[in-house]
Amino acid sequence: MIQPQHMPVKFKHPGSYQKMCHLVASNIKDLVKGKGGKEYHNRPVIGLATGTTPLGVYEELKKMKNTNFSDTYTINVDEYIGLEPEFNARLKGKEGYGFPQHPKSYYHYMTEHLFRDINFKRSFFPGESQTDTFDSLIAAMGGIDIQILGIGTNGHIGFNEPGTSRDSLTHVVDLTESTIKDNSRFFDTINDVPKRAITMGIESIMRAKRIYLLAQGKHKKDIFDKAFKGEITPDVPASYLQEHSDCTVMYCD
Ligand code: GLP
């Protein structure tokens, strides 16, 4: 018999958004409680994503008052490029100039939704000057134990847009028109949405030991089915996850 090259993605049908988020958060809790130690590479490392879908997971984590996250590292999958200088330019001469977090940055988003309430050991974001070093940083930490992902309506994961190659590492991307349009809901006007971003690549993401991809809402159903029930293709970057040995994907209305 021909042995399969990889384990198929696992489909879970949690039944509700809250259950889906609870399931992921419980797995993170188990990891954090079971792993630890003084050594850098023995500490738990969680890969985080922005967007609205993982917010419920972050709410569940915040409820876990008996879990100590102070030895846990977090790595965010992506960040916009171009917000900071603009923001600083606008503020120049005014109080707050030099404030490091643009309110629309993913760093700020994560601070508001998670880091304000949970005291992680340290949290990392890719930056434009780190394309060559971000993957080595992750490797030095022993790799990502659990990576959380959402999915864009065009099938992107992180900011890996359609056409991204399977072997890509952390890199700078030009965002597609559809992503700019989708993400304009977070900005005052579509013109305020950055045109570029930095993202962990497909290979960077595939190196995570375990992955949970969450999708919510009828507008995600088609792309979810294409990504995980269709062929593996660069046109739908999330479909590469079918090759991962421990990837669970979940959809709910
Ligand atoms: C953004 C992020 C992705 C996220 C996607 C979906 O483009 N870069 O990491 O998965 O949006 O977001 P949402 O969960 O809000 O639909």
Boltz pocket constraint, residues with backbone or C-beta under 6 A from the ligand:
constraints:
  - pocket:
      binder: B
      contacts: [[A, 49], [A, 50], [A, 51], [A, 52], [A, 53], [A, 54], [A, 77], [A, 78], [A, 149], [A, 150], [A, 151], [A, 152], [A, 153], [A, 156], [A, 157], [A, 158], [A, 159], [A, 179], [A, 183]]
      max_distance: 6.0
